[in-house]
């Protein structure tokens, strides 16, 4: 994102309504309270080792309305969701939740890391984000563990059809 | 005390020894684990990142099943705990969102009523069983074993959903001490293990794990003890990767808290469970019941 920031900002790429859009979404309500103190970035375990991931920068760009830069950026997906920023923000901005909200919007554009898409496919196939290998299931008995309770794929499929979940699986392979 | 037992996926897929220890400990402490037929993915942060309603609907399905069983949920994994607890809190507080989720769930005959609580294994031991009872059950204490407790982020964060915010860490410390071991403070105790970045940026993930391990080594401990299956993998298997990548060797055995308690209660780990640790735990096994 550093690269993106260094590129001069053109007034045409500013979406002044973006901050209101985010503030209306659950988790993004307190976006506008951020006064850029930088506590989030200085406490962030990822920012320490990443050259690009800076939660404060993501919040500022969102406030400024740099919608495309934020939503199209790979950096958005580096948050580890440890919630340290959220808990330490003196302004009570739920930083990690704002990032979740931004990711939801990025996902609508089809920007989803491959590993997350795979988890979606796995949920669709097996009901769980990590597929439990067949061998493991068979081995349980010899290990003295009871069989795993059965899922309910039919009911799960119905729920997933009602929400936006499926489109992330269908995008796989594109 | 009866619980709806939510196993999740990572533990049966990668760490059945954790599950086994919990199943062995539970009856000794009068914890009855009732299997959750029909349960599904908890919807961890990866899913939460894609679509808000998909997250809530997936998590709420599990909550509804526990409500129908008239039981609280017992989760073993920090991520399952975070997702189920956050969803439970949001749906209890926000009736507008609850109505939307219930509209989705009506198709499959489920309704969220807000009647269940979500607990993670260590909290259930601390709140429901009680430290005294746990202490009484310890037959072969790990006297003098120095332990770095790795709580894992979602045991206590974000504080908005953990009303007894720091209790999670304190509870786990006290539980570790109940086995006779010493919980040694260290600088990066509440920091991330790096695990969530696996598959997104492995390089950064390794650096984060290394910083944690450096901080643990500086505290001078015999073992790392965690409740989170992601932290377990990152810190156990991660040590092998760090050795290849940075040429740094820690040789720090990592145990799940349930394994530690089980041994302290006088129950031996089986061979396959010992072998499930990439960093050999021989040192700890030798100490088990030494005094």
Interface residues (C-beta under 8 A of the other chain):
Chain A: X25 X26 X27 X45 X46 X48 X49 X50 X77 X78 X80 X81 X82 X83 X84 X86 X87 X94 X96 X100 X101 X103 X104 X107 X112 X113 X114 X115 X116 X119 X120 X123 X126 X127 X128 X129 X130 X131 X132 X133 X136 X140 X143 X144 X145 X146 X148 X149 X150 X151 X152 X155 X156 X158 X159 X160 X162 X163 X164 X165 X168
Chain B: X7 X8 X9 X10 X12 X13 X14 X16 X19 X20 X23 X35 X36 X37 X38 X39 X40 X41 X43 X44 X45 X46 X47 X48 X49 X50 X51 X52 X53 X54 X57 X58 X61 X90 X94 X97 X104 X105 X107 X108 X153 X154 X157 X158 X159 X160 X190 X191 X192 X194 X195 X196 X197 X198 X199 X200 X201 X204 X207 X208 X211 X270 X272
